[in-house]
Every structure is written in structure tokens, then in C-alpha cells.
Amino acid sequence: MSDLRAPDPLSPQARRLCDAMTAGFPGPGDVDALRAAAASGSGSGREGPAVASVSDAVAGGVPVRVYDPAPGRSDRPLVVFLHGGGWVMCGPDTHDGTCRSLAVAAGAVVVSADYRLAPEHPWPAAPDDALTVLLWARERARALGCDPGRVVLAGDSSGGNLAAVTALRAPELVAGQVLFYPPLDARMDFASVERYAEGYFHTAAHMAGYWDSYGGDPEHPHVSPLRAPDLSGLPPALIVLADCDVLRDEGLAYARRLAAAGVDCTLQLHPGVFHGFLGLPLAAGAAALRAAAAWVAGVGRAGPPTSRA
């Protein structure tokens, strides 16, 4: 009898990682357990490269970590990075390798924001902190050796949501936005939610639990950017998605809406990988980071930013 099972859409290496990470990751709803898993490095990826300096500071009451890859020109890009973790976990420590790698590859100073977490601090605490850090970073861009006209918002997962929301709130202060597999609509009414609900590490149940902890009106564009009535006038965007992810289709929908609104939007959809692949020891993660760094390095220069894998 022939095997009628559909082939696994994940690459063999991604499947091994996915299964190993899933086995050690708590179910949805237990925030303490989720935070403990994140802090212990459950499912962590690469360590980042050495940078010239790493320093901690406070940006208008929000703790930040500043990565300077090397002394350089005074016109470098400045990245405000907003970490993922469902708005309930993770922080600069869990995303240290990603920030180091982005800083070195892009030749940019990276400011990693340690924004307040839900459920202790529900919406709008996190987006308010993100905006505060953006204002702080832009004001100090020259002192950091950066061009205030080349400030980029970047974030993965829930941090991608915060980057998109902050760009909506202050488009005139942002030269670009890099969104790695962001949640963009709390309705979760997309085919990919059902298709990848289980078996791909980041489950639909986890995502629903994160939204519940985060709070806010699902119809509000500063909760669900895809619900914003007008996306025109936003800064150029790079949207990076995993094909095997509950969040894939809302990312695709946002890219289409940005393009329809006249926003310069680059979309990269990576096959064979799952949510969170950027920080994992996968070729697709390394390629996505290189491409994002190249895109950031081109922000604010003559012509639109470009990216290359």
C-alpha cells in the first residue's frame, strides 16, 4: 500500500530543530514556565560576533543595550531593535546574538529595547516603551556616530509588531522598518493559522495566549497594524517570513497592503523553515540576517534600500 502522507514542508534540518525545541518548550498560558524556558536558552541559536562595545543605558525610563560594531563614520545607520517573545518573555539577553550579528553585518549601531512585558504591563506599555526608545535613539544619533535620518526600526515576532506599530505612530522619524515574521492582526483569521496550528513549534494556541496576555482592542491599529485604515506615507519596509508559520498569511497581507499604498516594500518568504528561524543554526536564518543587514546598510542612501541573500 502506498504512503499517501503529504511530504513534510520543513527541511530535514529544520524538522529536527523544530521537534527538539517543541519537546522542551512549555505549553501556552504558563507565563512563568515560558519565561524560564526563554531564559535558559531553550531553542537558542547562534552566539553573535564580537563588537567594539556593548553598553547598558536607560532611555526615558526604558532599559536599553547599545551595540557599536566598530568605530566608524558618523553617518552610520541606527537600528532600534525590539525583541520577540509574545510580549510576555525574552529580552536583550535572549536576542544578544541577533543584535551583535545585525550590528556587524550592517555596520550599524543597534539599540536593543528592554520594554515592559505583559501580562503585568499590558498594552499599551510595550508600544509606548518602543516609541520612547525611538525618540531617545534619534535624539542621540549623532553622539552614537549615526545619521538621525537613517534610523531603522527592527523586530522579530512580537517585536516586529512593535516595530510596525511604532512606524505607524511616528513615520516621519523612521527611515525604514524590518519586520521578521510579525503578528499583525489579533483576529488570527488566516489560512496559515489553521494550516500550521500544530507541529511547527509556534502553535496557534501559543499565539492566541500571547494576544490574550497582551490585551488591547484587537481592532485598534496600534494592536493590529493590518487593521490600520491607511498605510500610505510609511517608511520603506522589509518583511521576512517563514513559510511554515501561523503568522505567514498576515505578513503577506501586510506586504500587499503596503505596496498598494505606495510604500516601498520588499518581501522575503523563506521555504522549509518555521517561526523563529532567524536566530537558529539554519542556512535560511543566516541568509535572512545577511539580507536584512544589507537592506539596513542601504537605508537613507541614494535610491531605495536593497537586500541580497
C-alpha positions in Angstrom: 0.0 0.0 0.0 1.4 3.4 -1.0 2.1 6.1 1.6 -0.4 8.9 1.0 1.0 11.2 3.6 2.0 14.6 2.3 5.7 15.4 2.4 6.9 17.4 5.4 7.2 21.1 4.3 10.1 21.6 6.7 13.6 20.8 5.6 15.1 17.8 7.4 17.4 20.0 9.5 14.5 22.4 10.4 12.3 19.5 11.3 14.9 18.1 13.7 15.3 21.5 15.3 11.6 22.1 15.5 10.9 18.8 17.2 13.7 19.2 19.7 12.6 22.7 20.5 8.9 21.7 20.8 9.8 18.9 23.2 11.4 21.3 25.7 9.0 24.2 25.4 6.1 24.8 27.7 2.5 24.9 26.5 0.6 28.2 26.2 -0.7 30.0 29.3 2.0 29.4 31.8 4.0 32.7 31.6 6.4 31.7 34.3 7.3 28.5 32.6 7.7 30.3 29.2 10.0 32.9 30.7 12.1 30.2 32.4 12.4 28.3 29.1 13.4 31.5 27.3 15.9 32.5 30.0 17.5 29.0 29.9 18.2 29.3 26.2 15.6 26.7 25.2 15.8 26.6 21.4 18.5 29.3 21.3 20.6 29.7 18.2 24.0 31.2 17.5 26.2 33.3 19.6 26.9 36.6 18.0 30.3 38.0 16.9 32.4 40.4 18.9 31.7 44.1 18.7 33.7 47.1 19.7 31.5 48.0 22.6 28.3 46.9 24.4 26.8 49.2 27.0 23.7 49.5 29.0 21.7 52.7 29.3 18.3 54.0 30.2 16.2 55.6 27.5 13.5 57.7 29.1 13.0 55.1 31.8 13.3 52.1 29.5 16.5 50.0 29.8 18.4 49.6 26.6 21.6 47.8 25.4 23.7 49.6 22.8 25.9 47.7 20.4 28.6 49.5 18.4 30.3 47.2 16.0 33.4 49.3 15.5 34.4 53.0 15.4 33.5 54.3 12.0 31.9 57.1 10.1 29.4 59.5 11.7 26.7 58.7 9.1 26.1 55.1 10.0 22.5 53.7 10.3 21.0 53.3 13.8 18.7 50.4 14.5 16.2 50.3 17.3 15.7 46.6 17.8 12.5 45.2 19.5 12.8 41.6 20.6 10.2 38.9 20.2 8.7 36.6 22.8 4.9 37.1 22.5 5.1 40.3 24.5 5.5 38.2 27.7 9.1 36.9 27.6 12.6 37.3 26.3 14.7 40.5 26.4 18.2 41.8 25.3 19.9 38.7 26.7 17.9 36.2 24.6 18.5 38.4 21.4 22.1 39.3 22.1 23.5 37.2 19.3 21.0 38.6 16.7 21.8 42.2 17.7 25.5 41.6 17.5 25.2 39.9 14.1 23.0 42.7 12.8 25.3 45.4 14.0 28.4 43.9 12.5 26.9 42.9 9.2 25.1 46.2 8.7 27.8 48.4 10.1 25.1 49.9 12.3 24.7 50.8 15.9 21.9 48.7 17.4 19.8 49.8 20.4 18.0 46.9 21.9 15.0 47.9 23.9 14.1 46.0 27.2 10.4 47.1 27.0 7.9 46.2 29.7 6.2 42.8 29.4 2.7 41.6 29.7 0.6 40.5 31.5 2.0 42.6 34.3 2.2 45.5 31.8 -0.4 45.0 29.1 -0.9 47.1 26.0 -0.1 50.0 25.5 3.0 49.7 27.8 5.2 47.9 25.2 4.4 50.2 22.2 4.8 53.2 24.4 8.2 52.0 25.5 9.2 51.3 21.9 8.3 54.9 20.9 10.2 56.2 23.9 13.3 54.3 22.8 12.9 55.5 19.2 12.8 59.2 20.4 15.8 58.7 22.7 17.8 57.0 20.0 17.1 59.5 17.3 17.9 62.4 19.7 21.3 60.8 20.4 22.1 59.5 16.9 24.9 62.0 16.3 26.5 61.2 19.7 26.3 57.5 18.8 28.1 58.2 15.4 24.9 57.7 13.4 22.8 59.7 11.0 19.5 60.7 12.6 18.0 60.4 9.1 18.9 56.7 8.9 17.1 55.3 11.9 15.6 51.9 11.3 13.0 50.0 13.4 13.5 46.2 13.5 12.0 43.4 15.4 11.2 39.7 15.3 7.7 38.2 16.1 6.0 40.4 18.7 8.9 42.8 18.3 8.0 43.0 14.6 4.5 44.0 15.7 6.0 46.7 17.9 8.2 47.9 15.0 5.3 48.2 12.7 3.2 49.9 15.3 5.9 52.4 16.1 6.3 53.2 12.4 2.6 53.9 12.2 2.9 56.2 15.2 5.9 58.2 14.1 6.6 57.6 10.3 8.4 60.9 10.0 11.1 59.7 12.4 11.8 56.4 10.7 13.8 55.7 7.6 13.0 52.0 7.4 11.3 49.1 9.1 12.4 45.5 9.2 9.7 43.0 10.3 10.7 39.4 10.9 7.5 37.2 11.0 5.4 39.7 12.8 1.9 39.2 14.3 -0.2 41.9 12.7 -3.9 41.1 13.3 -5.2 39.8 16.6 -8.2 38.2 14.8 -5.9 35.4 13.6 -8.4 34.8 10.7 -6.0 33.4 8.2 -5.5 30.1 6.4 -1.9 29.7 7.7 -3.2 29.7 11.2 -5.2 26.5 10.6 -2.5 25.0 8.3 0.3 25.4 10.8 -1.6 25.3 14.0 0.4 22.5 15.4 3.6 20.7 14.6 5.7 23.8 13.8 6.9 24.9 17.2 5.0 28.2 17.3 1.4 27.0 17.6 -1.9 28.8 17.1 -2.7 28.1 20.8 0.5 29.9 21.9 -0.2 32.9 19.6 -3.8 33.2 21.0 -2.4 33.0 24.5 0.1 35.8 23.7 -2.6 38.0 22.3 -4.8 37.4 25.4 -1.9 38.3 27.8 -1.0 41.4 25.7 -4.5 42.9 25.8 -5.8 45.9 23.9 -8.6 46.3 21.4 -8.0 43.8 18.5 -9.5 46.4 16.2 -7.1 49.2 17.1 -4.3 49.7 14.6 -1.7 50.0 17.3 -2.6 46.5 18.4 -3.3 45.1 14.9 -1.4 47.1 12.3 -3.1 45.2 9.5 -6.3 46.9 10.6 -4.9 50.4 10.0 -7.2 52.2 7.6 -4.4 54.0 5.8 -0.8 52.8 5.3 0.4 55.5 2.9 3.3 57.6 4.0 5.0 54.8 5.9 8.8 54.2 5.7 10.2 51.5 3.4 9.7 48.0 4.8 11.5 44.7 4.6 9.2 41.8 5.6 10.8 38.5 6.3 8.5 35.5 6.7 8.8 31.7 7.4 6.6 29.7 5.1 5.6 27.2 7.8 4.3 29.7 10.3 0.8 30.5 11.6 1.8 34.2 11.0 2.7 33.8 7.4 -0.5 35.0 5.7 -0.9 38.1 7.8 2.6 39.1 6.9 1.8 38.5 3.2 -1.4 40.6 3.6 0.5 43.5 5.2 3.1 43.4 2.4 0.4 43.6 -0.2 -1.3 46.5 1.6 1.9 48.4 2.0 2.7 48.0 -1.7 -0.9 49.0 -2.7 -0.5 52.2 -0.5 2.7 53.1 -2.4 5.1 52.1 0.3 8.4 50.6 -0.9 8.1 47.1 0.4 10.5 44.1 0.0 9.1 40.7 0.9 11.2 37.6 1.6 9.4 34.3 2.1 11.7 31.5 3.3 10.5 28.0 2.5 11.2 25.0 4.6 11.6 26.8 7.9 9.4 27.7 10.9 8.7 30.7 13.2 11.9 31.9 14.9 14.3 30.7 12.3 16.3 33.9 12.3 18.2 33.0 15.5 18.6 29.3 14.7 21.6 27.5 13.2 19.9 27.2 9.8 21.2 28.4 6.5 18.0 30.3 5.9 18.4 32.2 9.2 22.0 33.3 8.3 20.8 34.3 4.8 17.9 36.3 6.2 20.2 38.1 8.6 22.7 38.9 5.8 19.9 40.2 3.6 18.4 42.3 6.4 21.8 43.8 7.2 22.4 44.7 3.6 18.9 46.3 3.5 19.6 48.3 6.6 23.0 49.4 5.2 21.2 50.8 2.2 18.6 52.8 4.1 19.0 56.5 3.7 21.4 56.3 0.8 20.6 57.4 -2.7 17.9 55.2 -4.1 15.8 52.6 -2.2 17.4 50.1 0.1 18.3 46.8 -1.4 18.8 43.4 0.1 20.7 40.3 -1.0 20.8 36.8 0.4 
